[in-house]
Amino acid sequence: MKTRFSQILFATLFATVFLCGNVTAEGNELKNQFIKEQATDPSLVIENWMLDSAYWVTEKSVSISPEIEKPLALESWMSDESVWKNTPAEVKTEKQLETESWMMNPEFWRVK
């Protein structure tokens, strides 16, 4: 068991070193913005449609008003006791766990 684990671990480490050793990095200049201090936001551009009142007044524009939902109402069947008394509550139970023959067989659990 220990040998198999050691072999898997060694193969994994070897594959990692082999794959990472073949990596070539290009453009490895310093990318840290705190050192360069040249981080700038792009300039904002105001377009014509942003200032056009005809665009914002039409119905095609985005509506900010919330949609109105129907008010909730209590219906007669909701408060009728006969509906709820005659409805059987379905209770689901799970089967009890059972041991099977293979679970108790020592040959099954023996590492080969």
C-alpha positions in Angstrom: 0.0 0.0 0.0 2.8 2.4 0.9 4.7 1.5 -2.2 1.8 2.1 -4.5 1.1 5.5 -2.8 4.8 6.4 -3.1 4.8 5.5 -6.8 1.7 7.5 -7.5 3.2 10.5 -5.6 6.5 10.2 -7.4 4.8 10.0 -10.8 2.6 13.0 -10.1 5.6 15.1 -9.0 7.6 14.0 -12.0 4.8 14.9 -14.4 4.4 18.3 -12.7 8.1 19.1 -13.0 8.2 17.9 -16.6 5.2 19.9 -17.6 6.2 23.1 -15.7 9.8 22.8 -16.9 8.8 23.2 -20.5 7.0 26.5 -20.0 8.5 29.6 -21.6 7.5 33.0 -20.4 7.4 36.0 -22.7 6.9 39.6 -21.8 8.0 39.2 -18.3 8.1 42.9 -17.5 6.9 44.2 -14.2 3.1 44.5 -14.2 2.5 45.8 -10.7 0.5 49.0 -10.8 1.6 50.2 -7.4 5.1 50.6 -8.6 4.4 52.2 -12.0 1.6 54.5 -10.7 0.4 54.9 -14.3 -3.0 53.3 -13.9 -5.6 55.6 -15.7 -9.3 55.2 -16.4 -10.4 55.4 -20.0 -12.0 58.7 -20.8 -15.8 58.8 -20.9 -17.5 59.6 -24.1 -21.0 61.2 -24.2 -22.9 60.1 -27.3 -25.8 61.8 -29.0 -28.4 59.3 -27.9 -27.6 59.9 -24.3 -28.7 63.6 -24.5 -31.6 63.0 -26.9 -34.8 63.6 -25.0 -36.8 61.8 -27.8 -35.0 58.6 -26.9 -35.8 58.8 -23.2 -39.5 59.9 -23.6 -40.5 57.0 -25.9 -42.0 53.7 -24.6 -39.1 51.8 -26.1 -36.8 53.1 -23.4 -36.2 51.3 -20.2 -39.1 51.6 -17.8 -38.1 52.4 -14.3 -41.6 52.1 -12.8 -42.1 48.8 -11.0 -44.6 46.3 -12.3 -47.8 46.1 -10.4 -48.8 42.6 -9.2 -52.3 41.4 -8.6 -53.4 41.7 -5.0 -53.6 38.3 -3.2 -57.0 37.1 -2.3 -58.3 34.5 0.1 -60.4 32.0 -1.9 -63.1 29.8 -0.4 -61.3 26.5 -0.8 -58.4 27.8 1.2 -60.4 28.2 4.4 -62.7 25.3 3.9 -62.0 22.7 6.6 -63.5 19.8 4.7 -60.8 20.2 2.0 -58.0 20.0 4.5 -59.5 17.2 6.7 -60.1 14.8 3.8 -56.7 15.3 2.3 -54.5 12.4 3.6 -51.0 13.5 4.6 -48.6 11.3 2.6 -45.9 10.0 4.8 -42.9 8.5 3.1 -40.5 6.3 5.0 -37.2 4.9 3.9 -36.4 1.2 4.0 -34.2 0.1 6.9 -30.6 -0.4 6.0 -29.7 -4.1 5.5 -26.4 -5.8 5.4 -25.7 -7.8 2.3 -23.5 -10.9 1.9 -20.7 -9.1 0.2 -20.4 -6.6 3.0 -19.6 -9.3 5.5 -17.3 -11.3 3.2 -13.6 -10.8 4.3 -12.4 -11.8 0.9 -14.1 -8.8 -0.7 -12.3 -6.3 1.6 -8.8 -7.9 1.3 -6.4 -5.7 -0.7 -4.9 -7.6 -3.6 
